[in-house]
C-alpha cells in the first residue's frame, strides 16, 4: 500500500524538514506533499530540498489538507503536522491497521512535557475523548472520498473528520506514538495552553461554533 503524506504548513522552516524526513524514513513507499498556505520564510524551499512536492494551499488548515489530498496518488492518506515526527515502525502500523479498518491515528507525546501538564492531561482524559490532527490521522483513499474530506472549518476540522469516518466505518487508535512539539506550551505557558485547548474542546462539544472558537486558538499561534 502506497501512502501519500499531506503536511499542511505555514511558516514552518524550523520543523518542516524533520517532518518530511520522518515520513520518508518510516513509510516507504510513500509520497510527501506539503500544502503551503503562503509561507514567507524558507518553508517551501526546504520542503523541496527534503524531497517533498509543494502545492499552494491558501485558506484554513482544512483547505490545505484537502488541497494536498487532491493530487495525492496513494491508496492511503496520512495527515502529518509540520512539527510532528512519526515513530520508527509507522509504516507497519498504518498498513496493518488499514488492512482491517477505514482509518486510524497514533497516540501522541510531546518533545517536552513537565510533570504538572502530564498530571492535568491524565485527569482530563476520562472527561473528553477524541482524536486530533497532531496524532497523524490516516485513512484509506476510499474512506476519505466517501466522507468528502475535511469540512472547511476554521478549527476542530480534525475532530469532525474523524467522527465522520467513524460513523461511516471503523477507526482505530494504534498504541505507537508520534512526537509533536511543545512549542505552544513553551511560548504561552503549560497551564494556559492546556486550559485554553481544553476549553475549546469542551465548548465545541457543547455546541459552540468553530467560528467563535477560532480566535481563542489563534492566541496560542
SULLINLIN-V887897 format. One record per pair of residues at least 6 apart in sequence whose ideal C-beta (glycine too) atoms are under 6 Angstrom apart, sorted by the first residue. I is the first residue (numbers start at 0). J is the second residue. D is the distance in whole Angstrom. If there is no record, write none. Layout:
I|J|D, I|J|D
This chain:
0|74|5, 0|75|6, 0|94|5, 1|28|5, 1|73|4, 1|74|6, 2|26|5, 2|29|4, 2|73|5, 2|75|5, 2|77|6, 3|30|5, 3|71|3, 3|73|3, 3|76|5, 4|22|4, 4|29|6, 4|31|5, 4|77|5, 4|79|6, 5|32|5, 5|64|6, 5|67|3, 5|68|6, 5|78|5, 6|18|6, 6|33|5, 6|79|5, 6|81|5, 7|34|5, 7|60|5, 7|63|4, 7|64|5, 8|15|6, 8|33|5, 8|35|5, 8|42|5, 8|81|5, 9|36|4, 9|38|6, 10|38|5, 10|40|5, 11|42|5, 11|81|4, 12|40|4, 12|41|4, 12|42|5, 12|45|6, 14|81|5, 14|82|4, 15|42|5, 15|45|5, 15|46|5, 15|81|5, 16|45|5, 16|49|5, 17|84|6, 18|79|6, 18|81|5, 19|31|5, 19|49|4, 19|51|5, 21|84|4, 21|85|5, 22|31|5, 25|85|5, 25|89|4, 25|90|5, 26|89|6, 26|90|4, 31|51|4, 32|52|5, 32|67|4, 33|46|4, 33|51|5, 33|53|5, 34|54|5, 34|56|4, 34|63|4, 34|66|5, 34|67|4, 35|43|6, 35|53|6, 36|56|6, 36|57|6, 36|63|6, 37|57|6, 43|53|5, 46|53|5, 47|53|6, 54|66|6, 56|63|4, 56|66|4, 59|153|5, 61|149|4, 61|151|5, 61|152|6, 61|156|4, 64|78|5, 64|149|5, 65|148|5, 65|149|5, 68|76|6, 74|140|6, 75|97|6, 75|139|6, 76|138|6, 76|143|5, 77|137|4, 78|136|5, 79|135|5, 80|132|6, 80|133|5, 82|179|6, 82|180|4, 83|133|6, 83|177|5, 83|179|4, 84|178|5, 85|177|6, 86|175|5, 92|173|5, 92|175|5, 93|137|5, 96|103|4, 96|171|5, 96|173|6, 97|139|5, 100|169|4, 100|171|5, 101|139|6, 101|142|4, 101|164|6, 101|168|3, 101|169|5, 102|138|4, 102|142|6, 102|164|5, 102|170|5, 103|137|6, 103|171|4, 103|173|6, 104|130|5, 104|134|4, 104|136|5, 104|172|5, 105|134|5, 105|135|5, 105|173|6, 105|175|5, 105|176|6, 105|177|5, 106|176|4, 107|133|6, 107|134|5, 107|176|6, 107|177|6, 107|179|6, 108|176|5, 108|178|6, 109|181|4, 110|178|6, 110|180|6, 110|181|6, 111|181|5, 113|189|6, 116|189|4, 116|193|6, 119|193|5, 123|197|6, 127|200|6, 129|158|5, 130|161|4, 131|157|5, 132|157|4, 133|179|5, 135|177|5, 138|164|6, 142|164|6, 142|168|6, 145|167|6, 146|163|4, 146|164|6, 146|167|6, 149|156|5, 149|160|5, 150|159|6, 152|209|4, 153|209|5, 153|210|6, 153|213|4, 154|209|5, 154|212|5, 154|213|5, 154|216|5, 155|203|5, 155|209|5, 164|170|5, 183|192|5, 183|219|5, 184|192|5, 187|219|6, 192|219|6, 199|212|5, 199|215|6, 199|216|6
